[in-house]
Amino acid sequence: MDAETRDQARKRIRRIAGQVAAIERMIDADRYCVDVLLQVAAVRAALDGVGKLLLQNHVEHCVADAITSGRPKERQEKIAELMEVFSRFTQIGGR
C-alpha cells in the first residue's frame, strides 16, 4: 500500500471510529431510532469508501504488477484473489 493511501485510510478509519462512538452515545441517550439508523448508514457508507480506496490501491499496484510480471501463475493467483474480493465486497450489506 502506498503511503498516501495508508494516510487516507487511517484518517477515514479514525473518523469512522468517532462516528461509531457517537452511535454508542446516541443509544445510551435513548435517541430516536431513525436518527441512530441514519448514523449507522453513514458509518456503513464510510466503511464502503475505505474499502473502495483500498481496493483501488490493490488493483493499481498488486494486481497490475502481477499482470505485467510475465509469470502466469502469479497473474492467475492475483486474478482469482481479486474475483474473491469483488465477490465479498459486493455482498456487504446485502447489496
Secondary structure, DSSP 8 states (H G I E B T S, - for coil): --HHHHHHHHHHHHHHHHHHHHHHHHHHTT--HHHHHHHHHHHHHHHHHHHHHHHHHHIIIIIHHHHHTS-HHHHHHHHHHHHHHHHHHHHGGG-
